[in-house]
Amino acid sequence: MIVIQPNDFDVGEEYQTLVAGDTAAGAVVTFVGRVRDLNLGRDVLGLHLEHYPGMTEKSLQAIVDEAQSRWKILRWKIIHRIGDFHLGDNIVFVGVSSAHREDAFHAAEFIMDYLKTHAPFWKKELTKAGSVWVESQAKDMRAAKRWE
Amino acid sequence: MISVLFFAQLREQLQCEKLSVELPADSSVTGLREKLVEHHPTWLEFLASDKLLFSVNQTLVKASHTIQDGDEVAFFPPVTGG
């Protein structure tokens, strides 16, 4: 399930939904991405996040389809927040359940690596010096390339 | 008619979120970009960036991709979500 929303999420609730009534799921991996106080040497005060409605959902579904073709996934959920954020706020949740940990670890990492390089979200950081659009980073492209 | 969208810093640089444009048949994304610059010469420096990404009907494509009448085309900088 893909959810794009301004509201925060509860990791505990999401975990329960992933496992409820499913005794085949021997492994659950959950990832949460948060707003960090220091990015590339800049003191960050907060950020604004925008996306391309429609394409966002379509690209995330394509990423999950690819993950499902590579690993055995039982249940999955992606939540990406948009709008205005403070330091320490949750930005993104990825949860994957599978029979064994290898599939769950790999699928969750793959989904995050591709989300960061293929899904149409953009961050604008609020710093003491003003607001700055975040530049994409080579390390994220390298992380995604590993899966080719 | 083609609908064209711009996102993030590109939208701010062009001061334009959305527009509609008529294109000759079999135009590519590159052709659309040239047409936009023809109408708005000041957009050249922003639309010429080789870092820009393009989507047609919400799927990432290459600049050589052919655009059909009624398509939704978007131009945007590299993505930075997550």
gemmi code that builds the backbone of each chain (N, CA, C; Angstrom):
import gemmi

chains = {
    "A": [
        ("MET", (0.842, -1.195, 0.000), (0.000, 0.000, 0.000), (0.881, 1.250, 0.000)),
        ("ILE", (0.500, 2.215, -0.836), (1.261, 3.466, -0.933), (0.418, 4.599, -0.358)),
        ("VAL", (0.993, 5.339, 0.564), (0.272, 6.466, 1.159), (1.155, 7.715, 1.091)),
        ("ILE", (0.611, 8.779, 0.492), (1.303, 10.076, 0.474), (0.421, 11.004, 1.296)),
        ("GLN", (0.972, 11.546, 2.371), (0.134, 12.344, 3.274), (0.975, 13.359, 4.035)),
        ("PRO", (0.356, 14.479, 4.472), (1.097, 15.433, 5.295), (1.261, 14.931, 6.736)),
        ("ASN", (0.322, 14.104, 7.194), (0.311, 13.664, 8.595), (1.443, 12.705, 8.936)),
        ("ASP", (1.769, 12.672, 10.210), (2.768, 11.731, 10.722), (2.164, 10.324, 10.743)),
        ("PHE", (3.046, 9.334, 10.967), (2.586, 7.947, 11.075), (3.107, 7.356, 12.377)),
        ("ASP", (2.491, 6.232, 12.775), (2.882, 5.552, 14.005), (3.522, 4.215, 13.623)),
        ("VAL", (4.820, 4.098, 13.886), (5.554, 2.911, 13.456), (4.991, 1.646, 14.103)),
        ("GLY", (4.580, 1.760, 15.366), (4.012, 0.614, 16.070), (2.743, 0.107, 15.390)),
        ("GLU", (1.878, 1.035, 15.034), (0.636, 0.650, 14.344), (0.926, 0.023, 12.988)),
        ("GLU", (1.880, 0.620, 12.275), (2.217, 0.097, 10.939), (2.768, -1.323, 11.053)),
        ("TYR", (3.597, -1.554, 12.068), (4.151, -2.892, 12.290), (3.018, -3.898, 12.540)),
        ("GLN", (2.073, -3.501, 13.402), (0.954, -4.410, 13.715), (0.168, -4.760, 12.456)),
        ("THR", (-0.055, -3.769, 11.591), (-0.804, -4.022, 10.357), (-0.038, -4.977, 9.449)),
        ("LEU", (1.288, -4.838, 9.446), (2.098, -5.706, 8.581), (2.044, -7.166, 9.014)),
        ("VAL", (1.911, -7.399, 10.326), (1.998, -8.784, 10.816), (0.649, -9.400, 11.222)),
        ("ALA", (-0.399, -8.562, 11.375), (-1.670, -9.050, 11.916), (-2.181, -10.284, 11.185)),
        ("GLY", (-2.349, -11.369, 11.919), (-2.933, -12.588, 11.368), (-2.057, -13.324, 10.372)),
        ("ASP", (-0.791, -12.932, 10.247), (0.074, -13.578, 9.248), (1.210, -14.345, 9.939)),
        ("THR", (0.985, -15.636, 10.142), (2.001, -16.419, 10.845), (3.079, -16.936, 9.889)),
        ("ALA", (2.931, -16.660, 8.584), (3.970, -17.059, 7.622), (5.125, -16.064, 7.623)),
        ("ALA", (4.863, -14.861, 8.123), (5.885, -13.809, 8.098), (6.884, -14.034, 9.225)),
        ("GLY", (8.032, -14.598, 8.886), (9.066, -14.841, 9.887), (9.980, -13.645, 10.051)),
        ("ALA", (9.842, -12.647, 9.162), (10.743, -11.493, 9.206), (9.997, -10.232, 8.795)),
        ("VAL", (10.242, -9.172, 9.548), (9.665, -7.874, 9.188), (10.783, -6.850, 9.273)),
        ("VAL", (10.975, -6.075, 8.194), (11.936, -4.977, 8.230), (11.166, -3.682, 8.086)),
        ("THR", (11.411, -2.741, 9.002), (10.813, -1.416, 8.872), (11.940, -0.388, 8.853)),
        ("PHE", (11.787, 0.608, 7.979), (12.759, 1.699, 7.886), (12.010, 3.007, 8.057)),
        ("VAL", (12.625, 3.946, 8.809), (12.063, 5.284, 8.924), (13.147, 6.294, 8.578)),
        ("GLY", (12.856, 7.189, 7.637), (13.765, 8.291, 7.314), (13.264, 9.539, 8.014)),
        ("ARG", (14.196, 10.317, 8.625), (13.829, 11.486, 9.436), (14.581, 12.735, 8.989)),
        ("VAL", (14.129, 13.886, 9.446), (14.798, 15.160, 9.152), (16.014, 15.299, 10.071)),
        ("ARG", (17.206, 15.428, 9.442), (18.474, 15.504, 10.178), (18.867, 16.970, 10.382)),
        ("ASP", (19.593, 17.225, 11.487), (19.942, 18.620, 11.788), (21.104, 19.158, 10.975)),
        ("LEU", (21.921, 18.247, 10.404), (23.083, 18.724, 9.651), (23.116, 18.001, 8.316)),
        ("ASN", (23.064, 18.741, 7.211), (23.122, 18.123, 5.890), (24.179, 18.824, 5.062)),
        ("LEU", (25.210, 18.077, 4.641), (26.286, 18.620, 3.822), (26.863, 19.904, 4.431)),
        ("GLY", (27.021, 19.880, 5.759), (27.635, 21.015, 6.439), (26.693, 22.171, 6.718)),
        ("ARG", (25.424, 22.036, 6.290), (24.478, 23.132, 6.539), (23.665, 22.842, 7.800)),
        ("ASP", (23.487, 23.869, 8.626), (22.622, 23.742, 9.798), (21.181, 23.859, 9.335)),
        ("VAL", (20.464, 22.748, 9.438), (19.095, 22.723, 8.935), (18.117, 23.050, 10.066)),
        ("LEU", (17.155, 23.914, 9.775), (16.141, 24.285, 10.771), (14.838, 23.523, 10.529)),
        ("GLY", (14.616, 23.165, 9.275), (13.397, 22.443, 8.912), (13.411, 22.226, 7.413)),
        ("LEU", (12.366, 21.626, 6.889), (12.320, 21.513, 5.433), (10.908, 21.436, 4.895)),
        ("HIS", (10.831, 21.692, 3.579), (9.560, 21.586, 2.872), (9.736, 20.525, 1.796)),
        ("LEU", (8.719, 19.695, 1.655), (8.830, 18.595, 0.704), (7.637, 18.611, -0.252)),
        ("GLU", (7.922, 18.645, -1.544), (6.833, 18.608, -2.527), (6.967, 17.378, -3.410)),
        ("HIS", (5.908, 17.051, -4.143), (5.955, 15.885, -5.025), (5.088, 16.120, -6.247)),
        ("TYR", (5.079, 15.144, -7.132), (4.314, 15.206, -8.375), (3.158, 14.220, -8.206)),
        ("PRO", (2.001, 14.702, -7.752), (0.879, 13.794, -7.483), (0.548, 12.960, -8.717)),
        ("GLY", (0.326, 11.711, -8.516), (0.031, 10.821, -9.644), (1.279, 10.073, -10.058)),
        ("MET", (2.306, 10.820, -10.475), (3.550, 10.151, -10.864), (4.216, 9.516, -9.645)),
        ("THR", (4.079, 10.156, -8.494), (4.683, 9.612, -7.269), (4.171, 8.201, -7.020)),
        ("GLU", (2.850, 8.050, -7.001), (2.241, 6.751, -6.727), (2.634, 5.741, -7.800)),
        ("LYS", (2.624, 6.202, -9.070), (2.945, 5.308, -10.186), (4.399, 4.815, -10.094)),
        ("SER", (5.319, 5.718, -9.758), (6.726, 5.314, -9.709), (6.994, 4.418, -8.495)),
        ("LEU", (6.332, 4.693, -7.374), (6.535, 3.829, -6.205), (5.971, 2.433, -6.474)),
        ("GLN", (4.817, 2.366, -7.163), (4.246, 1.049, -7.484), (5.205, 0.268, -8.390)),
        ("ALA", (5.830, 0.972, -9.350), (6.776, 0.297, -10.249), (7.989, -0.228, -9.468)),
        ("ILE", (8.412, 0.522, -8.471), (9.553, 0.110, -7.638), (9.177, -1.143, -6.831)),
        ("VAL", (7.975, -1.144, -6.269), (7.534, -2.310, -5.492), (7.352, -3.524, -6.407)),
        ("ASP", (6.803, -3.308, -7.609), (6.645, -4.418, -8.570), (8.009, -5.061, -8.853)),
        ("GLU", (9.022, -4.201, -9.042), (10.368, -4.714, -9.320), (10.896, -5.483, -8.097)),
        ("ALA", (10.670, -4.948, -6.901), (11.115, -5.640, -5.679), (10.432, -6.997, -5.561)),
        ("GLN", (9.136, -7.045, -5.886), (8.394, -8.308, -5.774), (8.848, -9.338, -6.801)),
        ("SER", (9.395, -8.843, -7.926), (9.898, -9.792, -8.918), (11.252, -10.377, -8.488)),
        ("ARG", (11.925, -9.685, -7.556), (13.250, -10.142, -7.123), (13.225, -10.936, -5.819)),
        ("TRP", (12.312, -10.575, -4.909), (12.279, -11.219, -3.593), (10.858, -11.627, -3.241)),
        ("LYS", (10.740, -12.602, -2.317), (9.412, -13.053, -1.897), (8.912, -12.159, -0.763)),
        ("ILE", (8.002, -11.271, -1.115), (7.452, -10.319, -0.152), (6.035, -10.752, 0.202)),
        ("LEU", (5.714, -10.772, 1.487), (4.349, -11.105, 1.896), (3.486, -9.843, 1.947)),
        ("ARG", (3.886, -8.870, 2.774), (3.156, -7.600, 2.838), (4.154, -6.457, 2.779)),
        ("TRP", (3.657, -5.312, 2.335), (4.532, -4.132, 2.272), (3.701, -2.874, 2.418)),
        ("LYS", (4.355, -1.814, 2.852), (3.691, -0.512, 2.904), (4.734, 0.599, 2.803)),
        ("ILE", (4.404, 1.620, 2.021), (5.257, 2.807, 1.919), (4.406, 4.008, 2.318)),
        ("ILE", (4.908, 4.802, 3.257), (4.257, 6.074, 3.598), (5.297, 7.165, 3.359)),
        ("HIS", (4.964, 8.160, 2.567), (5.867, 9.304, 2.390), (5.096, 10.557, 2.734)),
        ("ARG", (5.638, 11.320, 3.677), (4.974, 12.566, 4.049), (5.410, 13.697, 3.128)),
        ("ILE", (4.545, 14.716, 3.006), (4.845, 15.911, 2.212), (4.458, 17.128, 3.057)),
        ("GLY", (4.935, 18.298, 2.637), (4.589, 19.530, 3.363), (5.760, 20.054, 4.166)),
        ("ASP", (5.473, 20.615, 5.328), (6.509, 21.255, 6.150), (6.941, 20.360, 7.303)),
        ("PHE", (8.240, 20.350, 7.559), (8.819, 19.468, 8.574), (9.722, 20.221, 9.531)),
        ("HIS", (9.762, 19.729, 10.769), (10.726, 20.213, 11.760), (11.836, 19.174, 11.899)),
        ("LEU", (12.918, 19.565, 12.578), (14.008, 18.626, 12.848), (13.463, 17.408, 13.599)),
        ("GLY", (13.919, 16.233, 13.192), (13.523, 15.018, 13.902), (12.188, 14.440, 13.451)),
        ("ASP", (11.457, 15.166, 12.600), (10.178, 14.628, 12.121), (10.415, 13.406, 11.222)),
        ("ASN", (9.462, 12.500, 11.248), (9.504, 11.374, 10.311), (9.182, 11.874, 8.916)),
        ("ILE", (9.901, 11.331, 7.906), (9.609, 11.686, 6.511), (8.995, 10.491, 5.791)),
        ("VAL", (9.661, 9.343, 5.932), (9.257, 8.191, 5.119), (9.265, 6.907, 5.949)),
        ("PHE", (8.318, 6.033, 5.640), (8.259, 4.699, 6.268), (8.222, 3.650, 5.164)),
        ("VAL", (9.073, 2.642, 5.291), (8.999, 1.473, 4.403), (8.956, 0.241, 5.289)),
        ("GLY", (7.933, -0.573, 5.117), (7.828, -1.820, 5.876), (7.605, -2.983, 4.937)),
        ("VAL", (8.347, -4.061, 5.177), (8.253, -5.245, 4.322), (8.239, -6.485, 5.210)),
        ("SER", (7.319, -7.416, 4.938), (7.369, -8.685, 5.649), (7.622, -9.806, 4.650)),
        ("SER", (8.323, -10.836, 5.133), (8.582, -12.001, 4.283), (8.829, -13.196, 5.203)),
        ("ALA", (8.949, -14.385, 4.607), (9.170, -15.578, 5.415), (10.544, -15.519, 6.081)),
        ("HIS", (11.540, -15.019, 5.323), (12.922, -15.006, 5.816), (13.527, -13.611, 5.754)),
        ("ARG", (14.510, -13.361, 6.607), (15.035, -12.003, 6.739), (15.725, -11.487, 5.479)),
        ("GLU", (16.388, -12.376, 4.703), (17.132, -11.894, 3.537), (16.210, -11.127, 2.590)),
        ("ASP", (15.038, -11.728, 2.312), (14.102, -11.088, 1.390), (13.618, -9.740, 1.942)),
        ("ALA", (13.303, -9.711, 3.232), (12.770, -8.481, 3.822), (13.830, -7.375, 3.848)),
        ("PHE", (15.068, -7.732, 4.257), (16.150, -6.733, 4.276), (16.414, -6.190, 2.877)),
        ("HIS", (16.614, -7.098, 1.921), (16.951, -6.668, 0.560), (15.844, -5.824, -0.055)),
        ("ALA", (14.606, -6.294, 0.083), (13.492, -5.573, -0.546), (13.352, -4.170, 0.045)),
        ("ALA", (13.461, -4.047, 1.370), (13.304, -2.727, 2.003), (14.425, -1.780, 1.559)),
        ("GLU", (15.644, -2.309, 1.477), (16.768, -1.459, 1.081), (16.649, -1.044, -0.393)),
        ("PHE", (16.244, -1.998, -1.230), (16.036, -1.715, -2.654), (14.974, -0.637, -2.829)),
        ("ILE", (13.857, -0.786, -2.127), (12.754, 0.188, -2.251), (13.248, 1.579, -1.847)),
        ("MET", (13.997, 1.681, -0.743), (14.499, 2.998, -0.327), (15.504, 3.565, -1.334)),
        ("ASP", (16.420, 2.714, -1.824), (17.425, 3.209, -2.773), (16.763, 3.741, -4.050)),
        ("TYR", (15.725, 3.043, -4.508), (15.040, 3.483, -5.733), (14.118, 4.658, -5.460)),
        ("LEU", (13.481, 4.659, -4.303), (12.624, 5.804, -3.945), (13.461, 7.090, -3.981)),
        ("LYS", (14.672, 7.016, -3.431), (15.505, 8.220, -3.340), (15.984, 8.720, -4.698)),
        ("THR", (16.026, 7.841, -5.696), (16.574, 8.247, -6.989), (15.542, 8.268, -8.122)),
        ("HIS", (14.356, 7.684, -7.905), (13.375, 7.587, -8.990), (12.002, 8.186, -8.688)),
        ("ALA", (11.656, 8.383, -7.427), (10.312, 8.877, -7.123), (10.337, 10.411, -7.054)),
        ("PRO", (9.352, 11.070, -7.694), (9.390, 12.535, -7.823), (9.011, 13.302, -6.556)),
        ("PHE", (9.973, 13.346, -5.635), (9.867, 14.170, -4.423), (11.047, 15.148, -4.451)),
        ("TRP", (10.829, 16.342, -3.921), (11.916, 17.330, -3.833), (11.883, 18.000, -2.479)),
        ("LYS", (13.087, 18.150, -1.888), (13.211, 18.779, -0.568), (13.806, 20.166, -0.689)),
        ("LYS", (13.235, 21.075, 0.078), (13.809, 22.417, 0.192), (14.144, 22.610, 1.663)),
        ("GLU", (15.430, 22.839, 1.947), (15.840, 23.000, 3.341), (15.720, 24.446, 3.785)),
        ("LEU", (15.271, 24.597, 5.013), (15.231, 25.909, 5.630), (16.476, 25.987, 6.517)),
        ("THR", (17.370, 26.934, 6.206), (18.592, 27.096, 7.003), (18.642, 28.537, 7.515)),
        ("LYS", (19.629, 28.805, 8.390), (19.753, 30.169, 8.913), (19.999, 31.166, 7.784)),
        ("ALA", (20.643, 30.693, 6.714), (20.979, 31.586, 5.603), (19.843, 31.704, 4.581)),
        ("GLY", (18.725, 31.047, 4.840), (17.620, 31.093, 3.873), (17.239, 29.689, 3.445)),
        ("SER", (16.380, 29.588, 2.420), (15.982, 28.240, 2.004), (16.734, 27.814, 0.746)),
        ("VAL", (17.075, 26.535, 0.702), (17.893, 25.983, -0.378), (17.280, 24.675, -0.870)),
        ("TRP", (17.131, 24.522, -2.178), (16.692, 23.232, -2.718), (17.829, 22.230, -2.549)),
        ("VAL", (17.499, 21.060, -2.071), (18.518, 20.028, -1.850), (18.947, 19.454, -3.199)),
        ("GLU", (20.258, 19.288, -3.390), (20.782, 18.706, -4.632), (20.823, 17.199, -4.493)),
        ("SER", (20.623, 16.503, -5.595), (20.738, 15.047, -5.546), (22.199, 14.679, -5.315)),
        ("GLN", (22.421, 13.528, -4.702), (23.792, 13.155, -4.362), (24.248, 11.904, -5.097)),
        ("ALA", (25.536, 11.939, -5.477), (26.119, 10.819, -6.229), (26.036, 9.524, -5.421)),
        ("LYS", (26.135, 9.631, -4.097), (26.118, 8.405, -3.285), (24.762, 7.706, -3.386)),
        ("ASP", (23.684, 8.482, -3.565), (22.364, 7.870, -3.712), (22.243, 7.158, -5.068)),
        ("MET", (22.834, 7.768, -6.105), (22.825, 7.130, -7.433), (23.635, 5.834, -7.382)),
        ("ARG", (24.769, 5.878, -6.683), (25.606, 4.668, -6.561), (24.857, 3.582, -5.813)),
        ("ALA", (24.122, 3.965, -4.773), (23.367, 2.993, -3.984), (22.321, 2.297, -4.865)),
        ("ALA", (21.665, 3.058, -5.724), (20.641, 2.480, -6.599), (21.272, 1.597, -7.674)),
        ("LYS", (22.442, 2.011, -8.170), (23.132, 1.258, -9.230), (23.531, -0.157, -8.790)),
        ("ARG", (23.771, -0.308, -7.476), (24.187, -1.628, -6.972), (23.208, -2.725, -7.364)),
        ("TRP", (21.935, -2.376, -7.543), (20.888, -3.379, -7.761), (20.711, -3.733, -9.225)),
        ("GLU", (21.480, -3.097, -10.118), (21.277, -3.333, -11.564), (21.830, -4.694, -11.976)),
    ],
    "B": [
        ("MET", (-3.061, 19.219, -28.141), (-2.540, 20.087, -27.086), (-1.752, 19.241, -26.081)),
        ("ILE", (-0.584, 19.754, -25.695), (0.257, 19.055, -24.717), (0.195, 19.852, -23.420)),
        ("SER", (0.068, 19.150, -22.297), (0.131, 19.900, -21.043), (1.521, 19.708, -20.445)),
        ("VAL", (2.120, 20.814, -20.013), (3.512, 20.799, -19.539), (3.556, 21.276, -18.086)),
        ("LEU", (4.249, 20.512, -17.243), (4.354, 20.845, -15.819), (5.819, 21.028, -15.428)),
        ("PHE", (6.047, 21.910, -14.460), (7.408, 22.120, -13.927), (7.359, 21.977, -12.416)),
        ("PHE", (8.413, 21.406, -11.852), (8.432, 21.180, -10.407), (9.681, 21.747, -9.733)),
        ("ALA", (9.545, 21.933, -8.419), (10.649, 22.294, -7.516), (11.386, 23.557, -7.989)),
        ("GLN", (12.748, 23.559, -7.945), (13.438, 24.820, -8.248), (13.234, 25.252, -9.687)),
        ("LEU", (12.965, 24.296, -10.577), (12.727, 24.673, -11.973), (11.452, 25.523, -12.075)),
        ("ARG", (10.426, 25.129, -11.326), (9.177, 25.901, -11.326), (9.436, 27.327, -10.824)),
        ("GLU", (10.289, 27.428, -9.786), (10.603, 28.765, -9.250), (11.432, 29.580, -10.224)),
        ("GLN", (12.389, 28.911, -10.898), (13.247, 29.634, -11.846), (12.424, 30.163, -13.023)),
        ("LEU", (11.508, 29.334, -13.532), (10.698, 29.734, -14.692), (9.506, 30.588, -14.269)),
        ("GLN", (9.203, 30.564, -12.973), (7.999, 31.230, -12.444), (6.766, 30.750, -13.197)),
        ("CYS", (6.741, 29.448, -13.408), (5.630, 28.842, -14.143), (5.445, 27.425, -13.633)),
        ("GLU", (4.193, 27.086, -13.347), (3.899, 25.760, -12.809), (3.370, 24.849, -13.914)),
        ("LYS", (2.678, 25.448, -14.859), (1.920, 24.647, -15.810), (1.575, 25.470, -17.033)),
        ("LEU", (1.626, 24.865, -18.219), (1.144, 25.560, -19.413), (0.695, 24.538, -20.448)),
        ("SER", (0.023, 25.016, -21.483), (-0.408, 24.141, -22.571), (0.249, 24.617, -23.844)),
        ("VAL", (0.602, 23.687, -24.712), (1.299, 24.069, -25.938), (0.877, 23.139, -27.079)),
        ("GLU", (0.805, 23.715, -28.293), (0.540, 22.914, -29.497), (1.887, 22.509, -30.065)),
        ("LEU", (2.022, 21.252, -30.452), (3.293, 20.785, -31.005), (3.044, 20.090, -32.335)),
        ("PRO", (3.999, 20.210, -33.283), (3.868, 19.444, -34.522), (3.899, 17.945, -34.203)),
        ("ALA", (3.273, 17.119, -35.041), (3.271, 15.671, -34.826), (4.709, 15.153, -34.755)),
        ("ASP", (4.909, 14.092, -33.978), (6.218, 13.438, -33.844), (7.302, 14.302, -33.216)),
        ("SER", (6.914, 15.321, -32.457), (7.926, 16.102, -31.737), (8.464, 15.261, -30.577)),
        ("SER", (9.714, 15.527, -30.231), (10.312, 14.837, -29.083), (10.311, 15.793, -27.891)),
        ("VAL", (10.760, 15.281, -26.739), (10.890, 16.144, -25.566), (11.867, 17.276, -25.880)),
        ("THR", (12.936, 16.963, -26.626), (13.905, 17.993, -27.036), (13.206, 19.058, -27.890)),
        ("GLY", (12.320, 18.623, -28.793), (11.569, 19.550, -29.639), (10.676, 20.456, -28.808)),
        ("LEU", (10.054, 19.871, -27.793), (9.192, 20.658, -26.899), (10.029, 21.703, -26.164)),
        ("ARG", (11.207, 21.275, -25.711), (12.087, 22.189, -24.985), (12.474, 23.379, -25.887)),
        ("GLU", (12.779, 23.085, -27.159), (13.135, 24.160, -28.096), (11.965, 25.119, -28.301)),
        ("LYS", (10.777, 24.543, -28.400), (9.569, 25.353, -28.598), (9.335, 26.279, -27.389)),
        ("LEU", (9.560, 25.745, -26.191), (9.362, 26.548, -24.975), (10.352, 27.717, -24.935)),
        ("VAL", (11.604, 27.432, -25.312), (12.638, 28.474, -25.293), (12.351, 29.536, -26.358)),
        ("GLU", (11.768, 29.098, -27.488), (11.380, 30.025, -28.558), (10.362, 31.055, -28.012)),
        ("HIS", (9.406, 30.548, -27.209), (8.390, 31.438, -26.630), (8.913, 32.230, -25.441)),
        ("HIS", (9.848, 31.636, -24.706), (10.361, 32.266, -23.479), (11.894, 32.195, -23.497)),
        ("PRO", (12.548, 33.119, -24.219), (14.019, 33.041, -24.366), (14.776, 32.982, -23.035)),
        ("THR", (14.231, 33.608, -21.986), (14.936, 33.620, -20.696), (14.948, 32.243, -20.026)),
        ("TRP", (14.158, 31.310, -20.537), (14.103, 29.970, -19.938), (15.283, 29.100, -20.367)),
        ("LEU", (15.996, 29.575, -21.399), (17.061, 28.740, -21.969), (18.043, 28.225, -20.927)),
        ("GLU", (18.577, 29.145, -20.091), (19.624, 28.715, -19.143), (19.118, 27.645, -18.165)),
        ("PHE", (17.815, 27.658, -17.864), (17.275, 26.677, -16.914), (16.906, 25.363, -17.605)),
        ("LEU", (16.334, 25.483, -18.816), (15.898, 24.267, -19.525), (17.061, 23.556, -20.206)),
        ("ALA", (18.225, 24.246, -20.319), (19.367, 23.642, -21.001), (20.149, 22.712, -20.080)),
        ("SER", (19.871, 22.767, -18.776), (20.639, 21.947, -17.831), (20.574, 20.463, -18.209)),
        ("ASP", (21.748, 19.829, -18.253), (21.756, 18.406, -18.640), (21.372, 17.507, -17.457)),
        ("LYS", (21.100, 18.135, -16.310), (20.679, 17.349, -15.137), (19.162, 17.145, -15.102)),
        ("LEU", (18.427, 17.939, -15.883), (16.963, 17.864, -15.824), (16.450, 16.474, -16.188)),
        ("LEU", (15.352, 16.101, -15.537), (14.675, 14.846, -15.871), (13.350, 15.191, -16.542)),
        ("PHE", (12.849, 14.242, -17.355), (11.581, 14.458, -18.063), (10.697, 13.247, -17.862)),
        ("SER", (9.397, 13.516, -17.754), (8.454, 12.400, -17.748), (7.372, 12.696, -18.770)),
        ("VAL", (6.869, 11.617, -19.380), (5.717, 11.725, -20.258), (4.656, 10.800, -19.682)),
        ("ASN", (3.473, 11.355, -19.441), (2.384, 10.617, -18.795), (2.871, 9.913, -17.530)),
        ("GLN", (3.686, 10.654, -16.771), (4.114, 10.251, -15.430), (5.061, 9.063, -15.404)),
        ("THR", (5.788, 8.857, -16.512), (6.854, 7.859, -16.541), (8.119, 8.555, -17.046)),
        ("LEU", (9.255, 8.308, -16.372), (10.518, 8.930, -16.792), (10.865, 8.475, -18.210)),
        ("VAL", (11.295, 9.428, -19.051), (11.674, 9.100, -20.438), (12.972, 9.814, -20.783)),
        ("LYS", (13.553, 9.434, -21.935), (14.733, 10.128, -22.451), (14.273, 11.330, -23.298)),
        ("ALA", (15.209, 12.256, -23.531), (14.875, 13.477, -24.275), (14.415, 13.174, -25.699)),
        ("SER", (14.779, 12.006, -26.216), (14.411, 11.646, -27.595), (12.993, 11.080, -27.683)),
        ("HIS", (12.342, 10.869, -26.544), (10.997, 10.276, -26.514), (10.001, 11.120, -27.325)),
        ("THR", (9.184, 10.453, -28.150), (8.201, 11.158, -28.979), (6.931, 11.458, -28.172)),
        ("ILE", (6.459, 12.684, -28.314), (5.272, 13.137, -27.584), (4.039, 13.042, -28.479)),
        ("GLN", (2.940, 12.527, -27.923), (1.666, 12.434, -28.661), (0.724, 13.541, -28.189)),
        ("ASP", (-0.219, 13.907, -29.063), (-1.202, 14.913, -28.675), (-1.945, 14.424, -27.424)),
        ("GLY", (-2.155, 15.313, -26.453), (-2.863, 14.944, -25.220), (-1.942, 14.471, -24.105)),
        ("ASP", (-0.659, 14.305, -24.391), (0.284, 13.839, -23.363), (0.489, 14.888, -22.271)),
        ("GLU", (0.854, 14.383, -21.091), (1.260, 15.259, -19.986), (2.774, 15.113, -19.844)),
        ("VAL", (3.473, 16.216, -20.071), (4.943, 16.187, -20.020), (5.394, 17.006, -18.812)),
        ("ALA", (6.368, 16.488, -18.064), (6.885, 17.257, -16.929), (8.402, 17.368, -17.018)),
        ("PHE", (8.917, 18.521, -16.610), (10.359, 18.782, -16.518), (10.652, 19.016, -15.039)),
        ("PHE", (11.706, 18.365, -14.536), (12.048, 18.603, -13.129), (13.500, 18.262, -12.828)),
        ("PRO", (14.021, 18.813, -11.724), (15.403, 18.522, -11.327), (15.494, 17.102, -10.758)),
        ("PRO", (16.731, 16.580, -10.592), (16.894, 15.265, -9.963), (16.129, 15.214, -8.641)),
        ("VAL", (15.569, 14.046, -8.340), (14.674, 13.926, -7.187), (15.474, 13.798, -5.886)),
        ("THR", (14.875, 14.252, -4.789), (15.592, 14.268, -3.500), (14.684, 13.873, -2.340)),
        ("GLY", (13.806, 12.896, -2.556), (12.911, 12.470, -1.481), (13.576, 11.492, -0.525)),
        ("GLY", (12.756, 10.894, 0.321), (13.240, 9.865, 1.244), (13.783, 10.425, 2.539)),
    ],
}
model = gemmi.Model(1)
for chain_id, residues in chains.items():
    chain = gemmi.Chain(chain_id)
    for i, (resn, *xyz) in enumerate(residues, 1):
        res = gemmi.Residue()
        res.name, res.seqid = resn, gemmi.SeqId(i, " ")
        for name, pos in zip(("N", "CA", "C"), xyz):
            atom = gemmi.Atom()
            atom.name, atom.element = name, gemmi.Element(name[0])
            atom.pos, atom.b_iso = gemmi.Position(*pos), 0.0
            res.add_atom(atom)
        chain.add_residue(res)
    model.add_chain(chain)
structure = gemmi.Structure()
structure.add_model(model)
structure.setup_entities()
